[in-house]
Amino acid sequence: VLACLRLLIRKCARESLCQDEIQKLLPSEVPLQLQNDLVLLLQKCQARWKEDASNDH
């Protein structure tokens, strides 16, 4: 799960992923409630990560 989160954070920082796209990238063995919570958090932080990534270049 941690490796998946790292990948998701990087993708969120580079791309505009919608809820369904993020959900598909999560492992199926992650409980549904945790998946929903992670999707919400990733979407909430996505704009900041994009800004941080653009400042790094």
CHARMM-style PDB file with segment names, atoms N, HN, CA, C and O in Angstrom:
ATOM      1  N   VAL     1       0.828  -1.192   0.000  1.00  0.00      PROA
ATOM      2  CA  VAL     1       0.000   0.000   0.000  1.00  0.00      PROA
ATOM      3  C   VAL     1       0.873   1.257   0.000  1.00  0.00      PROA
ATOM      4  O   VAL     1       0.546   2.236  -0.671  1.00  0.00      PROA
ATOM      5  N   LEU     2       1.975   1.237   0.742  1.00  0.00      PROA
ATOM      6  HN  LEU     2       2.242   0.442   1.287  1.00  0.00      PROA
ATOM      7  CA  LEU     2       2.840   2.426   0.794  1.00  0.00      PROA
ATOM      8  C   LEU     2       3.442   2.752  -0.568  1.00  0.00      PROA
ATOM      9  O   LEU     2       3.512   3.918  -0.957  1.00  0.00      PROA
ATOM     10  N   ALA     3       3.874   1.726  -1.289  1.00  0.00      PROA
ATOM     11  HN  ALA     3       3.817   0.779  -0.972  1.00  0.00      PROA
ATOM     12  CA  ALA     3       4.419   1.963  -2.627  1.00  0.00      PROA
ATOM     13  C   ALA     3       3.342   2.533  -3.542  1.00  0.00      PROA
ATOM     14  O   ALA     3       3.615   3.404  -4.367  1.00  0.00      PROA
ATOM     15  N   CYS     4       2.130   2.041  -3.394  1.00  0.00      PROA
ATOM     16  HN  CYS     4       1.908   1.333  -2.724  1.00  0.00      PROA
ATOM     17  CA  CYS     4       1.007   2.537  -4.191  1.00  0.00      PROA
ATOM     18  C   CYS     4       0.728   4.003  -3.862  1.00  0.00      PROA
ATOM     19  O   CYS     4       0.476   4.802  -4.764  1.00  0.00      PROA
ATOM     20  N   LEU     5       0.770   4.358  -2.587  1.00  0.00      PROA
ATOM     21  HN  LEU     5       0.975   3.709  -1.854  1.00  0.00      PROA
ATOM     22  CA  LEU     5       0.537   5.749  -2.186  1.00  0.00      PROA
ATOM     23  C   LEU     5       1.594   6.675  -2.773  1.00  0.00      PROA
ATOM     24  O   LEU     5       1.283   7.776  -3.228  1.00  0.00      PROA
ATOM     25  N   ARG     6       2.825   6.229  -2.760  1.00  0.00      PROA
ATOM     26  HN  ARG     6       3.078   5.335  -2.391  1.00  0.00      PROA
ATOM     27  CA  ARG     6       3.910   7.033  -3.331  1.00  0.00      PROA
ATOM     28  C   ARG     6       3.646   7.290  -4.817  1.00  0.00      PROA
ATOM     29  O   ARG     6       3.802   8.412  -5.301  1.00  0.00      PROA
ATOM     30  N   LEU     7       3.251   6.249  -5.524  1.00  0.00      PROA
ATOM     31  HN  LEU     7       3.125   5.338  -5.132  1.00  0.00      PROA
ATOM     32  CA  LEU     7       2.922   6.381  -6.943  1.00  0.00      PROA
ATOM     33  C   LEU     7       1.746   7.332  -7.142  1.00  0.00      PROA
ATOM     34  O   LEU     7       1.775   8.189  -8.025  1.00  0.00      PROA
ATOM     35  N   LEU     8       0.717   7.177  -6.322  1.00  0.00      PROA
ATOM     36  HN  LEU     8       0.693   6.481  -5.605  1.00  0.00      PROA
ATOM     37  CA  LEU     8      -0.461   8.031  -6.444  1.00  0.00      PROA
ATOM     38  C   LEU     8      -0.140   9.494  -6.180  1.00  0.00      PROA
ATOM     39  O   LEU     8      -0.625  10.374  -6.891  1.00  0.00      PROA
ATOM     40  N   ILE     9       0.665   9.758  -5.175  1.00  0.00      PROA
ATOM     41  HN  ILE     9       1.060   9.044  -4.597  1.00  0.00      PROA
ATOM     42  CA  ILE     9       1.041  11.137  -4.866  1.00  0.00      PROA
ATOM     43  C   ILE     9       1.796  11.746  -6.043  1.00  0.00      PROA
ATOM     44  O   ILE     9       1.546  12.891  -6.421  1.00  0.00      PROA
ATOM     45  N   ARG    10       2.713  10.986  -6.618  1.00  0.00      PROA
ATOM     46  HN  ARG    10       2.916  10.056  -6.312  1.00  0.00      PROA
ATOM     47  CA  ARG    10       3.460  11.491  -7.778  1.00  0.00      PROA
ATOM     48  C   ARG    10       2.539  11.751  -8.966  1.00  0.00      PROA
ATOM     49  O   ARG    10       2.656  12.777  -9.636  1.00  0.00      PROA
ATOM     50  N   LYS    11       1.618  10.813  -9.225  1.00  0.00      PROA
ATOM     51  HN  LYS    11       1.523   9.979  -8.680  1.00  0.00      PROA
ATOM     52  CA  LYS    11       0.680  10.999 -10.337  1.00  0.00      PROA
ATOM     53  C   LYS    11      -0.223  12.204 -10.089  1.00  0.00      PROA
ATOM     54  O   LYS    11      -0.505  12.972 -11.009  1.00  0.00      PROA
ATOM     55  N   CYS    12      -0.672  12.370  -8.857  1.00  0.00      PROA
ATOM     56  HN  CYS    12      -0.444  11.747  -8.109  1.00  0.00      PROA
ATOM     57  CA  CYS    12      -1.537  13.510  -8.525  1.00  0.00      PROA
ATOM     58  C   CYS    12      -0.788  14.830  -8.688  1.00  0.00      PROA
ATOM     59  O   CYS    12      -1.387  15.846  -9.038  1.00  0.00      PROA
ATOM     60  N   ALA    13       0.507  14.815  -8.437  1.00  0.00      PROA
ATOM     61  HN  ALA    13       0.994  13.989  -8.152  1.00  0.00      PROA
ATOM     62  CA  ALA    13       1.305  16.031  -8.566  1.00  0.00      PROA
ATOM     63  C   ALA    13       1.539  16.393 -10.034  1.00  0.00      PROA
ATOM     64  O   ALA    13       1.772  17.558 -10.355  1.00  0.00      PROA
ATOM     65  N   ARG    14       1.477  15.404 -10.921  1.00  0.00      PROA
ATOM     66  HN  ARG    14       1.288  14.458 -10.660  1.00  0.00      PROA
ATOM     67  CA  ARG    14       1.760  15.645 -12.334  1.00  0.00      PROA
ATOM     68  C   ARG    14       0.522  15.721 -13.214  1.00  0.00      PROA
ATOM     69  O   ARG    14       0.520  16.402 -14.239  1.00  0.00      PROA
ATOM     70  N   GLU    15      -0.534  15.014 -12.806  1.00  0.00      PROA
ATOM     71  HN  GLU    15      -0.532  14.460 -11.973  1.00  0.00      PROA
ATOM     72  CA  GLU    15      -1.723  14.899 -13.647  1.00  0.00      PROA
ATOM     73  C   GLU    15      -2.959  15.333 -12.876  1.00  0.00      PROA
ATOM     74  O   GLU    15      -2.949  15.397 -11.647  1.00  0.00      PROA
ATOM     75  N   SER    16      -4.003  15.624 -13.597  1.00  0.00      PROA
ATOM     76  HN  SER    16      -4.011  15.572 -14.595  1.00  0.00      PROA
ATOM     77  CA  SER    16      -5.301  15.903 -12.972  1.00  0.00      PROA
ATOM     78  C   SER    16      -6.108  14.615 -12.988  1.00  0.00      PROA
ATOM     79  O   SER    16      -6.756  14.282 -13.981  1.00  0.00      PROA
ATOM     80  N   LEU    17      -6.059  13.907 -11.889  1.00  0.00      PROA
ATOM     81  HN  LEU    17      -5.533  14.177 -11.083  1.00  0.00      PROA
ATOM     82  CA  LEU    17      -6.767  12.636 -11.796  1.00  0.00      PROA
ATOM     83  C   LEU    17      -8.126  12.845 -11.146  1.00  0.00      PROA
ATOM     84  O   LEU    17      -8.242  13.539 -10.136  1.00  0.00      PROA
ATOM     85  N   CYS    18      -9.153  12.241 -11.731  1.00  0.00      PROA
ATOM     86  HN  CYS    18      -9.059  11.678 -12.552  1.00  0.00      PROA
ATOM     87  CA  CYS    18     -10.476  12.313 -11.121  1.00  0.00      PROA
ATOM     88  C   CYS    18     -10.610  11.182 -10.103  1.00  0.00      PROA
ATOM     89  O   CYS    18      -9.745  10.313  -9.996  1.00  0.00      PROA
ATOM     90  N   GLN    19     -11.691  11.215  -9.378  1.00  0.00      PROA
ATOM     91  HN  GLN    19     -12.394  11.921  -9.465  1.00  0.00      PROA
ATOM     92  CA  GLN    19     -11.926  10.242  -8.314  1.00  0.00      PROA
ATOM     93  C   GLN    19     -11.863   8.809  -8.843  1.00  0.00      PROA
ATOM     94  O   GLN    19     -11.239   7.951  -8.218  1.00  0.00      PROA
ATOM     95  N   ASP    20     -12.490   8.542  -9.966  1.00  0.00      PROA
ATOM     96  HN  ASP    20     -12.997   9.239 -10.474  1.00  0.00      PROA
ATOM     97  CA  ASP    20     -12.507   7.185 -10.525  1.00  0.00      PROA
ATOM     98  C   ASP    20     -11.113   6.715 -10.915  1.00  0.00      PROA
ATOM     99  O   ASP    20     -10.772   5.550 -10.712  1.00  0.00      PROA
ATOM    100  N   GLU    21     -10.311   7.608 -11.471  1.00  0.00      PROA
ATOM    101  HN  GLU    21     -10.589   8.555 -11.636  1.00  0.00      PROA
ATOM    102  CA  GLU    21      -8.952   7.241 -11.873  1.00  0.00      PROA
ATOM    103  C   GLU    21      -8.099   6.896 -10.659  1.00  0.00      PROA
ATOM    104  O   GLU    21      -7.329   5.936 -10.689  1.00  0.00      PROA
ATOM    105  N   ILE    22      -8.236   7.671  -9.603  1.00  0.00      PROA
ATOM    106  HN  ILE    22      -8.862   8.450  -9.579  1.00  0.00      PROA
ATOM    107  CA  ILE    22      -7.488   7.391  -8.376  1.00  0.00      PROA
ATOM    108  C   ILE    22      -7.942   6.065  -7.787  1.00  0.00      PROA
ATOM    109  O   ILE    22      -7.117   5.247  -7.381  1.00  0.00      PROA
ATOM    110  N   GLN    23      -9.243   5.853  -7.741  1.00  0.00      PROA
ATOM    111  HN  GLN    23      -9.913   6.517  -8.071  1.00  0.00      PROA
ATOM    112  CA  GLN    23      -9.819   4.631  -7.169  1.00  0.00      PROA
ATOM    113  C   GLN    23      -9.286   3.393  -7.894  1.00  0.00      PROA
ATOM    114  O   GLN    23      -8.988   2.385  -7.253  1.00  0.00      PROA
ATOM    115  N   LYS    24      -9.165   3.457  -9.210  1.00  0.00      PROA
ATOM    116  HN  LYS    24      -9.407   4.276  -9.730  1.00  0.00      PROA
ATOM    117  CA  LYS    24      -8.684   2.322  -9.999  1.00  0.00      PROA
ATOM    118  C   LYS    24      -7.227   1.991  -9.700  1.00  0.00      PROA
ATOM    119  O   LYS    24      -6.808   0.847  -9.879  1.00  0.00      PROA
ATOM    120  N   LEU    25      -6.452   2.965  -9.251  1.00  0.00      PROA
ATOM    121  HN  LEU    25      -6.792   3.894  -9.106  1.00  0.00      PROA
ATOM    122  CA  LEU    25      -5.037   2.746  -8.978  1.00  0.00      PROA
ATOM    123  C   LEU    25      -4.778   2.145  -7.598  1.00  0.00      PROA
ATOM    124  O   LEU    25      -3.675   1.675  -7.321  1.00  0.00      PROA
ATOM    125  N   LEU    26      -5.787   2.161  -6.739  1.00  0.00      PROA
ATOM    126  HN  LEU    26      -6.683   2.544  -6.964  1.00  0.00      PROA
ATOM    127  CA  LEU    26      -5.635   1.588  -5.403  1.00  0.00      PROA
ATOM    128  C   LEU    26      -5.791   0.073  -5.467  1.00  0.00      PROA
ATOM    129  O   LEU    26      -6.619  -0.432  -6.225  1.00  0.00      PROA
ATOM    130  N   PRO    27      -5.000  -0.662  -4.675  1.00  0.00      PROA
ATOM    131  CA  PRO    27      -5.135  -2.124  -4.653  1.00  0.00      PROA
ATOM    132  C   PRO    27      -6.533  -2.538  -4.190  1.00  0.00      PROA
ATOM    133  O   PRO    27      -7.109  -1.906  -3.304  1.00  0.00      PROA
ATOM    134  N   SER    28      -7.065  -3.576  -4.777  1.00  0.00      PROA
ATOM    135  HN  SER    28      -6.598  -4.089  -5.497  1.00  0.00      PROA
ATOM    136  CA  SER    28      -8.421  -4.033  -4.448  1.00  0.00      PROA
ATOM    137  C   SER    28      -8.529  -4.556  -3.020  1.00  0.00      PROA
ATOM    138  O   SER    28      -9.622  -4.578  -2.453  1.00  0.00      PROA
ATOM    139  N   GLU    29      -7.411  -4.978  -2.433  1.00  0.00      PROA
ATOM    140  HN  GLU    29      -6.524  -4.961  -2.894  1.00  0.00      PROA
ATOM    141  CA  GLU    29      -7.461  -5.505  -1.064  1.00  0.00      PROA
ATOM    142  C   GLU    29      -7.559  -4.411   0.004  1.00  0.00      PROA
ATOM    143  O   GLU    29      -7.741  -4.711   1.184  1.00  0.00      PROA
ATOM    144  N   VAL    30      -7.439  -3.149  -0.407  1.00  0.00      PROA
ATOM    145  HN  VAL    30      -7.291  -2.905  -1.366  1.00  0.00      PROA
ATOM    146  CA  VAL    30      -7.613  -2.039   0.536  1.00  0.00      PROA
ATOM    147  C   VAL    30      -9.111  -1.904   0.812  1.00  0.00      PROA
ATOM    148  O   VAL    30      -9.904  -1.824  -0.126  1.00  0.00      PROA
ATOM    149  N   PRO    31      -9.509  -1.877   2.092  1.00  0.00      PROA
ATOM    150  CA  PRO    31     -10.936  -1.755   2.425  1.00  0.00      PROA
ATOM    151  C   PRO    31     -11.568  -0.519   1.776  1.00  0.00      PROA
ATOM    152  O   PRO    31     -10.923   0.518   1.621  1.00  0.00      PROA
ATOM    153  N   LEU    32     -12.830  -0.655   1.407  1.00  0.00      PROA
ATOM    154  HN  LEU    32     -13.353  -1.497   1.533  1.00  0.00      PROA
ATOM    155  CA  LEU    32     -13.535   0.397   0.673  1.00  0.00      PROA
ATOM    156  C   LEU    32     -13.532   1.734   1.408  1.00  0.00      PROA
ATOM    157  O   LEU    32     -13.317   2.775   0.787  1.00  0.00      PROA
ATOM    158  N   GLN    33     -13.762   1.724   2.703  1.00  0.00      PROA
ATOM    159  HN  GLN    33     -13.936   0.878   3.208  1.00  0.00      PROA
ATOM    160  CA  GLN    33     -13.777   2.980   3.466  1.00  0.00      PROA
ATOM    161  C   GLN    33     -12.406   3.656   3.421  1.00  0.00      PROA
ATOM    162  O   GLN    33     -12.317   4.876   3.285  1.00  0.00      PROA
ATOM    163  N   LEU    34     -11.344   2.866   3.535  1.00  0.00      PROA
ATOM    164  HN  LEU    34     -11.416   1.874   3.645  1.00  0.00      PROA
ATOM    165  CA  LEU    34      -9.990   3.423   3.448  1.00  0.00      PROA
ATOM    166  C   LEU    34      -9.733   3.962   2.041  1.00  0.00      PROA
ATOM    167  O   LEU    34      -9.115   5.015   1.885  1.00  0.00      PROA
ATOM    168  N   GLN    35     -10.198   3.254   1.025  1.00  0.00      PROA
ATOM    169  HN  GLN    35     -10.700   2.398   1.152  1.00  0.00      PROA
ATOM    170  CA  GLN    35     -10.060   3.745  -0.350  1.00  0.00      PROA
ATOM    171  C   GLN    35     -10.731   5.105  -0.506  1.00  0.00      PROA
ATOM    172  O   GLN    35     -10.154   6.032  -1.075  1.00  0.00      PROA
ATOM    173  N   ASN    36     -11.951   5.214   0.003  1.00  0.00      PROA
ATOM    174  HN  ASN    36     -12.419   4.461   0.466  1.00  0.00      PROA
ATOM    175  CA  ASN    36     -12.685   6.478  -0.096  1.00  0.00      PROA
ATOM    176  C   ASN    36     -11.962   7.603   0.631  1.00  0.00      PROA
ATOM    177  O   ASN    36     -11.868   8.719   0.122  1.00  0.00      PROA
ATOM    178  N   ASP    37     -11.450   7.308   1.825  1.00  0.00      PROA
ATOM    179  HN  ASP    37     -11.526   6.400   2.239  1.00  0.00      PROA
ATOM    180  CA  ASP    37     -10.716   8.318   2.591  1.00  0.00      PROA
ATOM    181  C   ASP    37      -9.449   8.751   1.862  1.00  0.00      PROA
ATOM    182  O   ASP    37      -9.133   9.940   1.811  1.00  0.00      PROA
ATOM    183  N   LEU    38      -8.728   7.791   1.299  1.00  0.00      PROA
ATOM    184  HN  LEU    38      -8.984   6.825   1.340  1.00  0.00      PROA
ATOM    185  CA  LEU    38      -7.495   8.111   0.571  1.00  0.00      PROA
ATOM    186  C   LEU    38      -7.791   8.958  -0.667  1.00  0.00      PROA
ATOM    187  O   LEU    38      -7.067   9.910  -0.959  1.00  0.00      PROA
ATOM    188  N   VAL    39      -8.842   8.614  -1.384  1.00  0.00      PROA
ATOM    189  HN  VAL    39      -9.430   7.841  -1.147  1.00  0.00      PROA
ATOM    190  CA  VAL    39      -9.215   9.385  -2.578  1.00  0.00      PROA
ATOM    191  C   VAL    39      -9.517  10.828  -2.195  1.00  0.00      PROA
ATOM    192  O   VAL    39      -9.053  11.757  -2.857  1.00  0.00      PROA
ATOM    193  N   LEU    40     -10.286  11.020  -1.135  1.00  0.00      PROA
ATOM    194  HN  LEU    40     -10.662  10.266  -0.597  1.00  0.00      PROA
ATOM    195  CA  LEU    40     -10.616  12.380  -0.693  1.00  0.00      PROA
ATOM    196  C   LEU    40      -9.367  13.159  -0.303  1.00  0.00      PROA
ATOM    197  O   LEU    40      -9.224  14.328  -0.661  1.00  0.00      PROA
ATOM    198  N   LEU    41      -8.465  12.515   0.430  1.00  0.00      PROA
ATOM    199  HN  LEU    41      -8.581  11.566   0.721  1.00  0.00      PROA
ATOM    200  CA  LEU    41      -7.230  13.192   0.839  1.00  0.00      PROA
ATOM    201  C   LEU    41      -6.340  13.518  -0.355  1.00  0.00      PROA
ATOM    202  O   LEU    41      -5.767  14.605  -0.431  1.00  0.00      PROA
ATOM    203  N   LEU    42      -6.226  12.583  -1.278  1.00  0.00      PROA
ATOM    204  HN  LEU    42      -6.692  11.700  -1.216  1.00  0.00      PROA
ATOM    205  CA  LEU    42      -5.403  12.823  -2.464  1.00  0.00      PROA
ATOM    206  C   LEU    42      -5.967  13.971  -3.292  1.00  0.00      PROA
ATOM    207  O   LEU    42      -5.213  14.813  -3.781  1.00  0.00      PROA
ATOM    208  N   GLN    43      -7.273  14.009  -3.449  1.00  0.00      PROA
ATOM    209  HN  GLN    43      -7.885  13.326  -3.052  1.00  0.00      PROA
ATOM    210  CA  GLN    43      -7.887  15.103  -4.205  1.00  0.00      PROA
ATOM    211  C   GLN    43      -7.717  16.433  -3.478  1.00  0.00      PROA
ATOM    212  O   GLN    43      -7.492  17.467  -4.108  1.00  0.00      PROA
ATOM    213  N   LYS    44      -7.823  16.405  -2.171  1.00  0.00      PROA
ATOM    214  HN  LYS    44      -8.006  15.566  -1.660  1.00  0.00      PROA
ATOM    215  CA  LYS    44      -7.687  17.632  -1.378  1.00  0.00      PROA
ATOM    216  C   LYS    44      -6.285  18.226  -1.515  1.00  0.00      PROA
ATOM    217  O   LYS    44      -6.129  19.445  -1.581  1.00  0.00      PROA
ATOM    218  N   CYS    45      -5.277  17.374  -1.557  1.00  0.00      PROA
ATOM    219  HN  CYS    45      -5.403  16.383  -1.503  1.00  0.00      PROA
ATOM    220  CA  CYS    45      -3.883  17.838  -1.591  1.00  0.00      PROA
ATOM    221  C   CYS    45      -3.341  18.008  -3.004  1.00  0.00      PROA
ATOM    222  O   CYS    45      -2.242  18.536  -3.177  1.00  0.00      PROA
ATOM    223  N   GLN    46      -4.076  17.579  -4.003  1.00  0.00      PROA
ATOM    224  HN  GLN    46      -4.969  17.151  -3.862  1.00  0.00      PROA
ATOM    225  CA  GLN    46      -3.578  17.553  -5.373  1.00  0.00      PROA
ATOM    226  C   GLN    46      -3.094  18.918  -5.862  1.00  0.00      PROA
ATOM    227  O   GLN    46      -2.021  19.003  -6.459  1.00  0.00      PROA
ATOM    228  N   ALA    47      -3.841  19.964  -5.630  1.00  0.00      PROA
ATOM    229  HN  ALA    47      -4.713  19.895  -5.145  1.00  0.00      PROA
ATOM    230  CA  ALA    47      -3.455  21.298  -6.116  1.00  0.00      PROA
ATOM    231  C   ALA    47      -2.145  21.756  -5.483  1.00  0.00      PROA
ATOM    232  O   ALA    47      -1.288  22.321  -6.162  1.00  0.00      PROA
ATOM    233  N   ARG    48      -1.990  21.515  -4.188  1.00  0.00      PROA
ATOM    234  HN  ARG    48      -2.686  21.056  -3.636  1.00  0.00      PROA
ATOM    235  CA  ARG    48      -0.759  21.921  -3.509  1.00  0.00      PROA
ATOM    236  C   ARG    48       0.439  21.144  -4.035  1.00  0.00      PROA
ATOM    237  O   ARG    48       1.506  21.720  -4.247  1.00  0.00      PROA
ATOM    238  N   TRP    49       0.275  19.844  -4.248  1.00  0.00      PROA
ATOM    239  HN  TRP    49      -0.592  19.376  -4.076  1.00  0.00      PROA
ATOM    240  CA  TRP    49       1.368  19.034  -4.774  1.00  0.00      PROA
ATOM    241  C   TRP    49       1.747  19.478  -6.180  1.00  0.00      PROA
ATOM    242  O   TRP    49       2.929  19.498  -6.525  1.00  0.00      PROA
ATOM    243  N   LYS    50       0.759  19.832  -6.991  1.00  0.00      PROA
ATOM    244  HN  LYS    50      -0.200  19.815  -6.711  1.00  0.00      PROA
ATOM    245  CA  LYS    50       1.048  20.325  -8.342  1.00  0.00      PROA
ATOM    246  C   LYS    50       1.854  21.617  -8.269  1.00  0.00      PROA
ATOM    247  O   LYS    50       2.810  21.806  -9.021  1.00  0.00      PROA
ATOM    248  N   GLU    51       1.463  22.497  -7.365  1.00  0.00      PROA
ATOM    249  HN  GLU    51       0.687  22.344  -6.755  1.00  0.00      PROA
ATOM    250  CA  GLU    51       2.183  23.760  -7.192  1.00  0.00      PROA
ATOM    251  C   GLU    51       3.610  23.504  -6.723  1.00  0.00      PROA
ATOM    252  O   GLU    51       4.553  24.100  -7.243  1.00  0.00      PROA
ATOM    253  N   ASP    52       3.769  22.626  -5.748  1.00  0.00      PROA
ATOM    254  HN  ASP    52       3.003  22.142  -5.326  1.00  0.00      PROA
ATOM    255  CA  ASP    52       5.104  22.287  -5.250  1.00  0.00      PROA
ATOM    256  C   ASP    52       5.960  21.680  -6.355  1.00  0.00      PROA
ATOM    257  O   ASP    52       7.142  22.004  -6.473  1.00  0.00      PROA
ATOM    258  N   ALA    53       5.374  20.805  -7.161  1.00  0.00      PROA
ATOM    259  HN  ALA    53       4.414  20.541  -7.065  1.00  0.00      PROA
ATOM    260  CA  ALA    53       6.112  20.162  -8.249  1.00  0.00      PROA
ATOM    261  C   ALA    53       6.542  21.181  -9.294  1.00  0.00      PROA
ATOM    262  O   ALA    53       7.644  21.086  -9.834  1.00  0.00      PROA
ATOM    263  N   SER    54       5.690  22.149  -9.584  1.00  0.00      PROA
ATOM    264  HN  SER    54       4.795  22.226  -9.145  1.00  0.00      PROA
ATOM    265  CA  SER    54       6.051  23.162 -10.579  1.00  0.00      PROA
ATOM    266  C   SER    54       7.145  24.088 -10.050  1.00  0.00      PROA
ATOM    267  O   SER    54       7.947  24.604 -10.829  1.00  0.00      PROA
ATOM    268  N   ASN    55       7.185  24.301  -8.746  1.00  0.00      PROA
ATOM    269  HN  ASN    55       6.533  23.882  -8.114  1.00  0.00      PROA
ATOM    270  CA  ASN    55       8.228  25.132  -8.146  1.00  0.00      PROA
ATOM    271  C   ASN    55       9.577  24.425  -8.131  1.00  0.00      PROA
ATOM    272  O   ASN    55      10.619  25.079  -8.077  1.00  0.00      PROA
ATOM    273  N   ASP    56       9.567  23.092  -8.179  1.00  0.00      PROA
ATOM    274  HN  ASP    56       8.720  22.561  -8.223  1.00  0.00      PROA
ATOM    275  CA  ASP    56      10.804  22.317  -8.159  1.00  0.00      PROA
ATOM    276  C   ASP    56      11.529  22.352  -9.496  1.00  0.00      PROA
ATOM    277  O   ASP    56      12.713  22.019  -9.563  1.00  0.00      PROA
ATOM    278  N   HSD    57      10.845  22.747 -10.555  1.00  0.00      PROA
ATOM    279  HN  HSD    57       9.884  23.017 -10.500  1.00  0.00      PROA
ATOM    280  CA  HSD    57      11.460  22.731 -11.889  1.00  0.00      PROA
ATOM    281  C   HSD    57      12.085  24.028 -12.217  1.00  0.00      PROA
ATOM    282  OT1 HSD    57      12.646  24.186 -13.301  1.00  0.00      PROA
TER     283      HSD     57
END
